[in-house]
Amino acid sequence: MLQYDAPTAAEAVQLMEQYRVGSSFFFSSPRKTLLTHGEYSRLSIPSGNDHSSLPERAWELLDLAKQAGRSDAVVVGAIPFDILKPANLFIPLTAQWYDTLLFSTGQAPERPRISSYNVLSVPEPAAFKEGVNRLLDLISQETLHKAVLSRTLEITLPHALSIPHILNHLAYHHSHGYNFAVPLAPELPHASSPDAVASTRTLFGASPELLVTKKGLRIKGNPLAGSAARSTDPVEDKRRATALLSSAKDRYEHALVIDAVASALQPFCSKLEVPAEPTLIHTNAMWHLSTEINGVLKDDSVTSLDLALAMHPTPAICGTPTDAARDVIRAIEPFDRGFYSGAVGWSDANGDGEWAVTIRCAETEGTLLRVFAGAGIVSGSNAEAELAETSAKFRTILATMGLNEQQTTLLEEE
């Protein structure tokens, strides 16, 4: 089903209400909104195989769907951080397309209020800072130039979340970003409660970072690296933005990412435009250094999934050199990232599509919620500041559910 008129605020709410946990995929960006239902066919690659064959397998799956009369078939889903772990990609039974999702002024969705919850930080803040210092030692030895270290908050809620309610809130407050919800197979640890057994694991979030979008021969990526927390005081907020833009440490971190992304895209392009200087973008919680890269492909048979996998993982969510950074992340982080810091999006039968970096996100299953955040560590990083950056990044998801940052610093029951 194709629909080209942008929904009004009321229609947007109704669209969210059509989302069904366990069977729907949702993805909205400043350009398109997609809601799908059901599963027609699934792309299956065994664990332990890298993702190099994913684009070809996806193309074969789309071709089979086209032969069966599904000329408008689209592959949707998520790619994990670890390229040796299985991707979660499938062709849905139905797909509804809309122009950019819009909300009318004055119709902000009501924020859910959760009055009782338990929180466990993994790793604990002190252990996270120890990990940062371990990375700084390796960087000083020139073993690597950058690595992204992440942590999670594992939250036990009094009841299962309403995904449509959360999507409504995210889409309203992050309309310039990439909002998503992806059904996943049950996997969260400790999922032994009756609610968890009856529910389906869902990945959701509001990423500010475009990995790549493709339409015809034209492509665009928008890497982000170098961040600062926002302030509610306008004067202080402006000062932080100015300081970020002039920070030698953050500009160096950003340059590592831009160089890697440009190098990955260059072989595919007859023309690639990479601005010499970053600009600033912001979310409700963060300032980011941003560079928008535009290109023209040499060959229109190259798909958006080809490009996404050529770039993934970028130094924005892994590090550089890639292999060294990935190895040290595995050694230090006490959890499996899963689909966090992977990619989420879609690719159609023309090869066009859009993929966002899977950050500012969480996984939920029943009454369990796991929220993710990371920080890029380079020479000049400070462990306390990097811990504070992850706390600030948690706010995107925590605020959606009315959770307070101070309330999530301890294991507690209200």
Beta strands, then each sheet from edge to edge (+ up, - down):
strand 1: 24-28
strand 2: 32-37
strand 3: 41-43
strand 4: 74-79
strand 5: 88-91
strand 6: 94-99
strand 7: 118-122
strand 8: 146-156
strand 9: 178-183
strand 10: 202-207
strand 11: 210-215
strand 12: 218-222
strand 13: 224-229
strand 14: 269-273
strand 15: 279-282
strand 16: 286-290
strand 17: 293-297
strand 18: 319-320
strand 19: 343-348
strand 20: 353-357
strand 21: 361-365
strand 22: 368-377
sheet 1: 6+ 2- 1+ 9- 10+ 21- 22+ 8- 7+
sheet 2: 6+ 2- 1+ 9- 10+ 21- 22+ 8- 18+
sheet 3: 3+ 5- 4+ 19- 20+ 11- 12+ 17- 14+
sheet 4: 13+ 16- 15+
end
